[in-house]
Each structure stands twice: as C-alpha cells, then as structure tokens.
Amino acid sequence: MRERLFQKLLEASRRTSALELELTETAVLTNPELAREYMQKLHDGGFSIALDDFGTGYSSLGYLMDLPISSIKLDQSFVRGLLSSSRCTAIVRSLVELASVLDVKVVAEGIETREQARLLKTIGCDFGQGYYFSKALPESAVAEYMHMRKAHGQAIMPGIYAATQMHVANF
C-alpha cells in the first residue's frame, strides 16, 4: 500500500517544489533505511522534506548528514526553554548556525510570546510557528488571514501541513 500511495503522490503532483512533506524523527527511527529510500525518491521527484520535532529523537545530527531534508522544525520544548535557560539558548543558536551552514532552513515551533519571536529572529531562525502568530486556521480562513497580515505590513508565509491547518511566519 505504501508503494502505491507513494507512486500516486508522485504522479499527481505537478509542482512538487510547492509542497513540503513532513516526517517526524520518530517515523524515521521506526525504519531508517526505508525512510531514507522514500525520502530520496521524493527529493529526486522535486519535493522539499521537513524533519518535524527535530531535537527530540535519538540521532538528530546524523539526519542532517544523511537525509535529503530541506528544513528542520525545531521542537517546541526548545522554544519553551529559550528565555529561562542559557543552555537551551546555546543549543538553539548552535542548531540554527549548523543548519545555515548546511543550507537547511529552521522553523521554530511553539512560539507563544513576542520575546521568544524576537530572540529567535536575532539568533537567525528562518521561520516561526505558534500561537503568538495565530491559532491553527481552517483552509477557508487562510486567504483572509494573509490579506489582513499584508495590510498591516506583517510578513506571512502560510503552509498547510498534512491533516492539520497551520501557518508559518517568515521572520
């Protein structure tokens, strides 16, 4: 069934570069060789691939080296500790710098305050996601939300990921 679904996805997609597929570290850990094989095929087909919940799994740095990923979604546990822990801030800063050198974009998940957003922007994080920007939106409300943000001079890059409706703010 996975192979049929995979083929249908490749056949149905006309503009694969407009889509970013997300995999969690847990999904990759379940069967790393199969995950690597499918990710490589998707990458070769033009898809962007994001690694979700980055930093919570067993061997995150190995993924940056071995997998064809275009972005990492930094787990919200790092964002929560950003303002209260210098160690957490140092880890986030190092991950953002490393990702930049490897030409991998970073999305910080779970941003809830202006201070978190400002610090992440200062650190060099590429994108932010969380309730500070907006709660999850149904597809029908995304266009209106984008228009409102643009009218107020606020950058926004919406993304609809898998079964959830959410957005990602461009810093």
N, C-alpha and C positions, 0 to 999 in steps of 0.2 A: 504494500500500500504506500509506503514512504516513497518508493521509486516512482510510482505513478503520480503522486502528488507533486513530487519534485519536477517531473517532466512537464506536467500541466502548468506549473508555475513558470517554467522557462518558456514554454510555447505561448502562453497567454500574455506574457509581458512584452510590451512594445518598447517602452522606455525604462529599462531596468535601472538606469542611473538615477531615476527619480525616486526609487524605492530603497529604503534601508531596512534590512531584516535584522531582528534582534535575537540573540541567543543568550541564555543565562550561562554563567560559569558552571552551574550545576548540570545543565543539559550537556555541556561539552565534557564534563567529567564522567558522565554516565558511560559514554563510549567515545573516547577521544579520537580514535582512528577513523571511525565512521563520521564523526562530526567534522574532522579535518577534511575528509574526502568530499562531503557535501558542500562544505564552506568553500572549498577550492573551486568546485564546479559552479557554484553561484557567483563567486568572484569572477571567474572566467566568463560567465554569462553577463557580466556588467553590473551586478548587484553590489551595493555597499552593505557591509556587515558590521553591526554593532555588538559589542560584548557587554551585556547588561549585568548589573550588580557586581561590577568589577571591584576586586579587592576583598571579596568575601569568600572566595574559593581557595583551593589548595595551592595552585601554582600559577597565579596570575601573570607573573613576569614571563613565564615560559610561553604563555599565549601570545604576548606581544611579539615574541621572537618567531613563533612557529605558525601562527594562524593569519590568514589574509583578512585582517579586520581594518576597517576604516575609522572606527570610533570606539571609545570605551565609555560606558555610563557608570561613573563613579558612584558607588553605593551611598545611600543617604546616611549611613552610620558615620561616614567620614565628614559629611556636611554638618551633622548634628554636633560633632565634637570640635568643629573648626574654631569657634570663638573661646572655648574653655580649655583647650589643650594645645600647648605649643608642639607637642609630639605629633598630634593629629595634623596640625597646620603644616608641619615639616614634611609629613608623609604626602599630603595632598600636593604641596608645592613640588616635591620631587617627582611625583607621578605625572603632574602636568608638564614639567620640564622634559621628562623622559618621553612622554607621548609626543611632544612637539618635535623632538629630535627624530623620532621615528615616523613623523608625518601622520600621526593618528590624532584625531580630534577627541576632545574630552567634553562630556556632558555631565554636569554635577546634578545629581538627583536629590530631591527633598529640600530644596531651598525654601525656607519659611520666613526669613527676615531680610530687611534691607542690608543689614550689616553682613550677613552671610553672602549676599549677592555682590556687595562691594568688595569684600575680601577676595572672593573667587575671581572677580574681574581683575583685581590687582595682581593676583597670582598668575593670571594668564589663561584661565579656564575659557574654553571656546563658547560653551553654551550652558545654560542653566535651566532647570526644570523644577517646578514645585508650586505649592500654594501661594507663595509670595507673588508669583506672576498671575496665576489663575487656578481655580479648581479644574478638574477634568471637564471637558466640554463635549457635548454630543456633536456629531459631524455637522448638523444643521446650524449650529451656532458659531462654528469656526470662522466663516467668512465675515460675519458681523463683528466678531471679536477682533479680527485682523484689521478691519476698517477703523474701528474705534481706536486701536493702538496706533495706527498710522496717523490718524487725525490728531493725536496728542504727541506725535513725534517720537513714539516709542518703537524700537525695533522688535520685530517678532518673526519667528520662523516656525510655522505650525508643522507638526508631524503627527500622523495618525499611525500608531504602532499596534500591530496585531489586532486583538479584540478590544483594546482599550482606547478611548479617545483622550488624548492629552496634547500638550503643546510643549515646545521647547523655545525658550527665549534666547536670542542671539545677543551676547554681551557687546 
